[in-house]
Amino acid sequence: MKTTMFAALTERNYRFFWSGSLLSNVGTWMQRVAQDWLVLEVSDGSGLAVGITTALQFAPTLILPGLTGLAADRFDKRTLLKITQLWMAACAIALGVLTILGLTQTWHVYGLAFLFGVGSAFDIPARQAFVSEIVGPERLPNAIALNSAGFNVSRLIGPAVAGLVIHAFGSGWAILGNGFSYLAFIGALLLMDSTRLKPTRRVTRGKGQIREALHYIKGRPDVLLVLGVLFFIGTFGLNFQMTSALMATEIYDQDAQGYGILGTIMAIGSLSGALIGARRKTAPRLRFFLLTAACFGVMLIVSGSMPTYLTYALSLPVMGLTSMLTLNAANTIVQMTVDPQLRGRVMAVYILVNQGGTPLGAPLLGWFAELWGARSTMLVGGAMVLLGELVILLLLRRVLDVGLWTEIRPYASRMFHLRRIPEPVIVESSDNDGRDR
């Protein structure tokens, strides 16, 4: 089958899924910008308060990965997604109304951010695993990349719209708009033709099902490699809302509109990375993932060192490009190769590693900002990404099997001058091993 950049969109159900996700994600990005701005307003500009809010929103991902992944494997994914969308809509509407009425206090934001995070923790594994049931394994790499492209189109639109709405009407209206945006995705789920879906067999109730997934991951060193590097990226690198808010206000003296524009500018690079990934027919090689992860760490340091608002803004597309190439490669590698019966649970662990580190990293970086200034959030973040990748690669000298080592040896040997080892014949895994945002 010939693969084009937009092959998955030829599937009617996927068009509904993609369009609904796009509109919903525009609202989500509006709330992300507005919520961080709101916290700065009600906490007298505290970077630590922004970090705590971010941490609370991602904390459920850290606390509930086994339950959220098992729910995605055990229940009907489309029904589960309808429930999670309604839950997150209720949280957003509640915060928006409180803010419009002028009643919001910092603890309100903390509590509703945590509840919103509970819905998101159940939503993401189900959403990612559901993609394979819509398009099947042949178009899965393209669908994953188009999901990323849609996410970044929303990132182009959402922050800019949020900046305008906050400037004209206040943070509450931008947050309220997100609450109603979830209706678009719910409508898309209702419009899908269930007879065209390709559901995987649901996991029946049983003992040790979470432990089964962990044992499976332990036996997959390629997945361990991806998860190890992603932990450092998610913990110290993917805190863009907080770091950009602090850089915009403390370093470059910008208002809400100037802050929103930064998110849109970075999304240009992220969108480019997603479209590059959409041309792939198979999962990328592991050394490609390692290279883009290292480039992302370098760009965090470069962007954090920029002297002016203009030069900082000009560096963001490159940072967005490297981050998206890294995340898209990681997502595709994992989803394309895992057992379909375990995909929901494995993706929950993937999300735990990718996002669950944020409750640890965000307050820590916020504390650094108060001690050493806003630039430290990016300089320390980039250094930790590079150091983390170095540590993982050194550990892999002992734990990788020989077959996987041949994938990363050309890259690692140039970095560490490791001795050459024999290259065995590798049997490529079939696309049918795994059929799946």
Beta strands, then each sheet from edge to edge (+ up, - down):
end
